[in-house]
Amino acid sequence: MNVFKKLVDEEHGQGLAEYTLIVFLVALVFWVAMKETSVGTALSSNWSKIVDCVSTPFSCSSAS
């Protein structure tokens, strides 16, 4: 019975869980806000160029 009381009263991991939820919600709001904007489209396009250049470096030029 003492173990059960200790589990109910223990709050050490509570802060970590709350901060994790806050970070997740901020990231979700940022992603939804950027998803359909021209900035989001530009980021997606540039990310694709980076992935292509990393996977095949000789096909990439500095002007692209």
N, C-alpha and C positions, 0 to 999 in steps of 0.2 A: 504494500500500500504506500510505503514511503517513496518508492521509485516512481509511482504514478503521480504523487503530489509534486515531486521534484520536476518531472517532465512538464506538468501543467504550469508551474511557476517559473520555469527556466525561459529566459528571453534573450540569450546571447546571440542567436542567429537571426533575430527579428530585423535588426538594422540592415544586415546584408540583403535580406530578401526584399526589404522596402526599396533600397537603393537600386537593386537589380530591376525591379518593376518600373521605377522612375526612368532609368536609362532606356529600358525597352520602349516605354511609351514615348519618350522624346525622339528616339530613333524612328519609331513608327510614324509619328506626326511629321517629322522631317521628310521621310520617304514619300508619304502621301502628298505633301506640299510640293515636292520637287518632281514627282513622277510625270506629270503632264505639262511641264513648262519647257520653254526653249533651253533653259539651263540644264534641265534633266536630259533633254535630247542631246545637247552638246556633250555632256558628261558621258553619256552612253556611247556616242560616236567616238570620242577620244579614248575611252576605255577599250573599245574594239580595236582601234589603231595600236594601242599599247600592247594588247594581247597578240596581235598579228606580228608586231615588231619583235616581241620577245620570243615567239615561237619560231619565226623565220627571220633572223636579223639581217641577212644579206638582201632580202627583198624590200627592205625598208630604207628610205632615204631621209636625210635630215630635213628636207623641204616638205615632207608629207605631214 
